[in-house]
Amino acid sequence: MTIDFSARLDDLLGRSGADLVAFVPGENMVYFTGLHFHLSERPILGLYSRQGLSFIIPELEVVKLEARPELEARRFMWTDESGFEGAFREAVAALAPAGASCAMDGQTLRYFEWRALEDAGLSSENAIDAGELFLNMRALKAPEEIANMQRAIDISEAALEATMNWARPGLTERQIADRLSAEMVERGAQGFAFMLVLTGDKSGQPHGDTGDRVWGEDEFLLIDFGARFNDYPADITRTFCLGEPTAQMRAMYDAVYGANKAAREFARAGVSCEAVDRVARDVIEAAGLGEYFMHRLGHGLGLSVHELPNIVAGNKQLLQPGMVFTIEPGVYIPGVGGVRIEDNVVVTDNGIDVLTSYPREL
């Protein structure tokens, strides 16, 4: 299926209420143009107005733009010798009438880029931070986006199965991570989005660092990872124990497993993000472990590993068909370790489809 970038851009411009929309290299540029540029000290700016798509672009990057003639993008080119200021002035003069408003993602457009737009004639009085709009549009996934994430998940789960058939106590976290990475690449991953391998009491750190600790028998092994495919990631966590877990470890696992299951069964279009979080949190609190569940239940998944919707207390946003997010309850006890079970789901008209299928049992 071919993505209609013009329709996406028209929708963005209309919903922003601005005369001009600006975006920089990164997920927003990929989503609205399909173009990949490196974010560096050389500014590259996508600009969309009623005149169409334009780029302020350094000479050495023009070849990438020329490879996409269907975008019909106008170029305002600059060189290292001339500097970028003239290209900014030329673009603003051509695209933005006096008093024009400009919408941008305030979290990604950098200060020096906005100063260059101001120096070229735009006014901060007419600047619009449309960061939430960018994210809300990206939160509703098209079928091809979901298909790419499903492929990333399939690669990830096959790689995890192969890795766990090989893994054994005595290996370091880094050795396990390296093997898992190689297994993903072998199956067609275009890199990985996330890789966290923690053992023993280190698994009690929700975002610890993979290192040289050796996995011992009867200890937890927590693996949080995901392949990328066509820019889209998987984000999966499973927790293992090779040996005999203690009664405390089993109780931790049972509580997290129950919370994950409850959320998967409850989530559907029309319920709030905070309600899904609460259903899972109730299970863990009923097990007496509420104080050890210290993060949100989940987050949106797309071109960014973390995007909207946020499945967290206080977020009254309603789930809509097309939203993809994680369900990842966790319990982390210092000195003992941690358990997290993370699945990726998509909201449908009839509930949710669970995209991940790797076994959840301990």
N, C-alpha and C positions, 0 to 999 in steps of 0.2 A: 504494500500500500504506500502510495506517495504522499508525503506530508505537504499540505497546502500552507506554505509559510506566509504567503500574502494574506490569507484569511486570518492567520494568527496575528500578524502585525496590524491589520485593520482593526481587529477586535481590541488589541492592546491600546491603539491610539484612541479609539472611540471611548473605551471605558476609562481611560486616563483623564479625558477632558482637556488634554493639552494640545498645543499646536505642533509640538515636536516631542518625540521620545528618544532618549539616549541610553545606550547600553554598551558595556565593555566586554572583552573576552571572558568567557566562563560559561556557566550553565545557561544563563539567560540568552546569550548570543547563540549558543547551540540550539536552544529550544525554538528561537524565533527566526533563525536563518540556516541552521545546520552547519555553520562555519566554526572551525576550531582554530583559534589563534592563541599564541602564548601571551599571557599577561606579563608585561615587562615595563622597563622605564620608557620604552617607545610607545606612546599612546596610540591605540586603535579604538575608534569610536564608531559604533553603528548608530545611525540617525534615521528615524522614520517620521515622515510627515505626509501630508496629502499629495506631495510631489513624488512619493515613493521612497525607496530605500537608498540611503547614501552611506558612504564610509569615509571617515578621516583615517588615512592609512599610510604607513611608511612604504617607501618604494620597494623595499625588499620583500614585502608581504603581498604585493599586488598580484603575483602569480596565482595565489590561492583564490583570490577574488575572480580572476579571469577564468579559472576552472569552473566557475558556477555562473555561466551566462544567463541561466533561467531566472536568476534573482534580479536581473536588470538593474544592478546597483550603480549609482553614480559615484565617482571617485574624487576625493579631495586629497591628492597625494602630497607627501612631503619627503624630504631626504634628510639624512644625518647632517649634511652640510648646511641646508637651509633652515633646519629646525621646524617644529610642528606649528608654531604660532600662526604663521601665514595660512596654513591649511584650515585652522580653526576659524580664522577671520573670514576666509572665503566661504566656508560652509555655512556659517551663521548668516552671512549677508545673503546667500542664495536661498536659504531654506526657512529663515525665521524673520518675519517682518517685525518692525518696531513694536515692542511690548509683548512679543510672543512668549508663551509659557512653555516650559520644558519639563517633562516628567522623566524621572530616573529612579534607579534602585539605589537608595541612599547607603546601602550596606556594601555595594560593590563599586560604584563609581567613585574614583579617588579624588582627594581634595585638589591636587594639582590639575586634574582634568576639568573639574568644575571651574577653577580659577581661569583656565584657558578659555572656557566657554563664556565666562563673565567678561574677560578682557576682550573677547570677540564681539560682545554686544548683548548677551543675555543678562537678565536681571535676577538677582536672588529673590526679589519680591514675587517673581512669577515662576519660581522653581517649585516643583511638586515631587515629593518623595512617594514614588509609586511602588516601593519595594514589596508591600503586602499584595498589591495587584499582580505583580510578576509571579509571586509565589502561589497565589490563589488560582491563577490561570494554569500554572504548571501542576497544581494538585489534582486536577481532573485529567486522568490519563486516557489517551487515545489507544485503540486496540493494538497498534504497532508498538507502542511503548510497553504495554503489558506483555506482549509477546517477547520483546527483548529481555524484560526482567525474568520472564519464565525460563528463557534459555539460559540466562545467567544463573538462575537457581538450579536448573538441571545440571549444569556443569559443576556447580559448587557441591551439590549433594553427591554426585558420582565421585568427585575428587575426595570428599570427606569419607565416603565408604571405603575407597581404596586406601586412604591414609590410615584409617582405624583398623583395617585388616593387617596393616604392617606395624602399627605403633605398639609399644610395649613399655612397661616401667623400665627405667634406666636411661631413657632418652631425654635430652634436654628440650625445653620449650622451643628453642630456636631450631633444633633438628626437626621437630614435628611441624613447625611452621614452614620450614623450607620444603619439606616433602609435600605438604598440602599445596603450597604455591606451585610446585612443579607439576603436580597432578592436575591442577586447574589449567595451566598453560597447555599441557598435553591434550586436554579435551576441548581446546578452542577458546579459552578465556583471553580477553584482551587486557591483561593485567588484573589486579584485584583492587577492590574498593576499600577493603578493611581486613586487617589480620591481627588477631589477638589470641595468643595461646598462653594460658596461665595454669599453674599446677599447685596442688597443696593449698597452704594458707594464702598464697598469692591470688588464688581464684576469688578470694574475698575482696579484691580490689576491682570495682566495676570497670575501670579503665586503667588497669595496670599495664606494665611494660613487659613484653615478651623478652625473655633473657636466657641465661644459661642454667637456671634451676633445673634439677633433674626430677623427673616425674617418678614418685615412689609408689609402691604398691599400696592399695587401700586408700589412695588419695583421689581427690577430685582432679579432673582435667577439664577445663573450660575453654572451648574454642568458639570465638566470635569472628566471623569472616564473611567474605563474599567475592565472587568473581564479577568482572564487568564484561558485558557483551553489547556491542554497538552503543557504547556510552552509558548503558544502564546497568545498575548493580543488583546483586543479591545482598542480603544482610541477615545472616543466619547464626544462631548460637545454639550449641548443644553442650551438655555437661556429661562427663563420663566418669566411671570409677572401675578400674580393673583390679579386682580383689574383693574385699569384704568391707562395705561401708559401715560406719557405726550407726547406732540407732538415731543419733542426732542428725547425721548426714542424710539418712533415709527420710526423717521427718522434714528436713529442709526441702529435699527433692519433691516429696509428695505435695507439700504446700505450693511450690512453684508450678508443678505439673497441674494441680487443680486450678490454680489461678489462670494459667494459660488456657486450659480447656474451657473454663467459665467464660472468659473473654471471647474466645472463638465462637462459642455458642450464642453469645448475646449480641455481638456486633452486627449491625445492619444499617441500611439507609434510614435516616430520620432520627436516630438516637444521637445524643451528644457525645463528644469526645470524653468529657469528664465522667459520663455515666459508664463508659467502657472501662476507664481506669478504675472506677469505684468498684465495679463487679469483681475485677481481679484482686484489688486491694482487700476487699472484704474477706476473701478466702485466706489470704496470708495473715490478716489480722486475727481471724478466727483460730488460726493455728498458733497464735501467740508470738508471731514473728514480724509483726507490722513494723517495728522500729528498724528492722534490718532490710526493709524494702525502701530504698532512699532515692529512687529516681522515677520518672514518669513511666507509664506502661509502654508507650511506643511513640513512634514518629513517622512522618510521611517518608516515602521512598520514591526516588525518581532519578533525574540526572544528578542530583545531590543525594548523598546517603542520608542526610538529615534535611527534610523539608516539611511542608505542611501536608496533612494536619498533625498537630501535636495532641497526642492522647494523654492528657494530663488533667489533674484536678484544677477546676476553675475555668477550663476552656469549654464554653457552651456551644461552640461551633457544631453543627449537625453533620453527620457523615452523609456523603452523597455518592451515588453510583459513579465509578471511575476513580475514586480515591484509593490509593495503595498505601498501606502503612504496616508497621511492625507491631507485633504483640510479644512483649519480652519482659515478663515479670522476673524478678530476681530477689534472692535473699543472700546477704553477705555478712558473715559473722567473723569478726577479727579473731585470728588464731586458729580458726577452723577451716574456713574456705567459703566459697560461694557457689551458688547455682543460678543459672539463667537459661531459660528455654525460649528461643526467639523464632517466631514464624513471620512470614510475609503474606499479607492477605489483600484482596481487592474487593471493594464494595460493589455489589450488583443490585439489580432491581429486586432480587429475591432473598437477599441476605449478604453473604460474603463467599468468595471462592478462596480457599486456602491454597496458595501457590507452592508452599513448601510441603514436603512429604517425608522427610527423613524421620525415622522413629524417635519418639519423644521419651520413651520409657528409660529409666536408669539402666 
